[in-house]
């Protein structure tokens, strides 16, 4: 029997892909908090100084909501259960795709890996758990 994170009984390949999407979106958002996204040149007539700023420094705290949005969209399919889970996944992927397209000229394109992982997770079939009794009665190799 295979061991490891992906083969754990509580993790299906679909959930692993969705979790990967969350990690990618979170890593992108965190990078935007610390990596300079803006560069400028300040000149006083004799010397020029290059300055840099992060999204947070340049735009203020409201940018945290913008950076949290794709993370939330990738997290929703993992949190929602029951009947709602059937439509939350596709809606989350559609909203994330819209975010990527609309924000394509600024930050959107950096969320494409998270979008691809979300689409992949959406395309994978949902694993149905079989009871222990059913597992015991299924002959090996069947």
C-alpha positions as CSV (number, residue, x, y, z in Angstrom):
1,X,0.0,0.0,0.0
2,X,1.3,3.4,-0.9
3,X,2.0,5.9,1.8
4,X,2.4,9.6,1.9
5,X,0.2,12.7,1.8
6,X,-1.5,12.1,-1.6
7,X,-2.4,8.5,-0.7
8,X,-3.8,9.3,2.7
9,X,-7.4,8.1,2.9
10,X,-8.7,11.6,3.7
11,X,-7.1,13.1,0.6
12,X,-8.3,12.4,-2.9
13,X,-6.3,13.5,-6.0
14,X,-9.0,16.2,-6.5
15,X,-8.4,17.6,-3.0
16,X,-4.6,17.5,-3.5
17,X,-5.0,19.5,-6.7
18,X,-7.3,22.0,-4.9
19,X,-4.8,22.2,-2.0
20,X,-2.0,22.9,-4.5
21,X,-4.1,25.7,-6.0
22,X,-4.5,27.3,-2.5
23,X,-0.7,27.0,-1.9
24,X,0.1,28.6,-5.2
25,X,-2.4,31.5,-4.7
26,X,-1.2,32.0,-1.2
27,X,2.5,32.1,-2.3
28,X,1.7,34.6,-5.0
29,X,-0.2,36.9,-2.6
30,X,2.5,36.7,0.0
31,X,5.1,37.4,-2.7
32,X,3.2,40.5,-3.7
33,X,3.4,41.8,-0.1
34,X,7.1,41.6,0.1
35,X,8.5,41.7,-3.5
36,X,8.8,45.2,-5.0
37,X,6.1,45.7,-7.7
38,X,6.8,49.4,-8.4
39,X,10.0,51.1,-9.4
40,X,10.6,54.8,-9.9
41,X,13.4,57.3,-10.4
42,X,13.7,60.5,-8.3
43,X,15.9,63.3,-9.6
44,X,16.9,66.4,-7.8
45,X,18.7,67.8,-10.9
46,X,22.1,66.5,-10.0
47,X,21.6,62.9,-8.9
48,X,19.0,60.2,-9.7
49,X,17.8,57.8,-7.1
50,X,15.9,54.6,-8.0
51,X,13.1,53.7,-5.6
52,X,11.0,50.6,-5.2
53,X,7.8,49.8,-3.4
54,X,5.6,46.8,-2.7
55,X,1.9,46.7,-3.5
56,X,1.2,47.3,0.2
57,X,3.5,50.3,0.5
58,X,2.1,51.9,-2.7
59,X,-1.6,51.2,-2.4
60,X,-2.2,50.8,1.3
61,X,-4.0,48.2,3.4
62,X,-7.0,47.8,1.1
63,X,-4.7,45.8,-1.3
64,X,-4.9,43.0,1.3
65,X,-8.5,42.3,0.3
66,X,-7.5,42.1,-3.4
67,X,-4.7,39.7,-2.5
68,X,-7.0,37.6,-0.3
69,X,-9.6,37.2,-3.0
70,X,-7.8,34.5,-5.1
71,X,-6.8,32.7,-2.0
72,X,-10.4,32.6,-0.8
73,X,-11.6,31.4,-4.2
74,X,-9.1,28.5,-4.2
75,X,-9.9,27.6,-0.6
76,X,-13.7,27.5,-1.0
77,X,-13.9,24.1,-2.8
78,X,-12.0,22.5,0.0
79,X,-14.2,24.0,2.7
80,X,-17.7,23.4,1.3
81,X,-19.3,20.0,1.6
82,X,-22.7,18.5,0.6
83,X,-24.8,19.7,-2.3
84,X,-23.2,23.1,-2.4
85,X,-19.9,21.6,-3.3
86,X,-21.2,20.6,-6.7
87,X,-21.5,24.3,-7.8
88,X,-18.9,26.0,-5.6
89,X,-16.0,24.5,-7.5
90,X,-17.1,25.6,-10.9
91,X,-18.2,29.1,-9.7
92,X,-14.8,29.5,-7.9
93,X,-12.9,28.6,-11.0
94,X,-15.0,30.9,-13.1
95,X,-14.4,33.8,-10.7
96,X,-10.7,33.1,-10.4
97,X,-10.5,33.0,-14.2
98,X,-12.3,36.4,-14.4
99,X,-9.8,37.8,-11.8
100,X,-6.9,36.6,-13.9
101,X,-8.2,38.1,-17.1
102,X,-9.3,41.4,-15.6
103,X,-6.1,41.7,-13.6
104,X,-4.0,40.4,-16.5
105,X,-2.1,43.6,-17.0
106,X,-1.2,44.0,-13.3
107,X,-1.3,41.1,-10.9
108,X,-3.7,38.7,-12.6
109,X,-1.2,36.7,-14.7
110,X,0.8,35.7,-11.7
111,X,-2.3,33.7,-10.5
112,X,-2.4,31.5,-13.6
113,X,-0.6,28.6,-11.9
114,X,-3.3,28.6,-9.2
115,X,-6.0,28.8,-11.8
116,X,-4.5,25.9,-13.7
117,X,-4.4,23.8,-10.5
118,X,-8.0,24.7,-9.8
119,X,-9.1,23.7,-13.3
120,X,-7.2,20.4,-12.9
121,X,-8.8,19.8,-9.5
122,X,-12.3,20.6,-11.0
123,X,-11.7,18.2,-13.8
124,X,-10.8,15.3,-11.6
125,X,-13.6,13.0,-10.5
126,X,-14.8,13.2,-6.9
127,X,-13.7,10.2,-4.9
128,X,-16.5,8.2,-3.3
129,X,-15.6,6.4,-0.1
130,X,-16.5,2.8,0.2
131,X,-17.3,1.4,3.5
132,X,-14.9,-0.9,5.3
133,X,-17.2,-3.9,4.6
134,X,-17.1,-3.3,0.9
135,X,-13.3,-3.0,0.9
136,X,-13.0,-6.3,2.7
137,X,-15.3,-8.2,0.2
138,X,-13.6,-6.9,-2.9
139,X,-11.0,-9.5,-4.1
140,X,-7.5,-8.2,-4.8
141,X,-6.9,-7.1,-8.3
142,X,-10.6,-6.5,-9.0
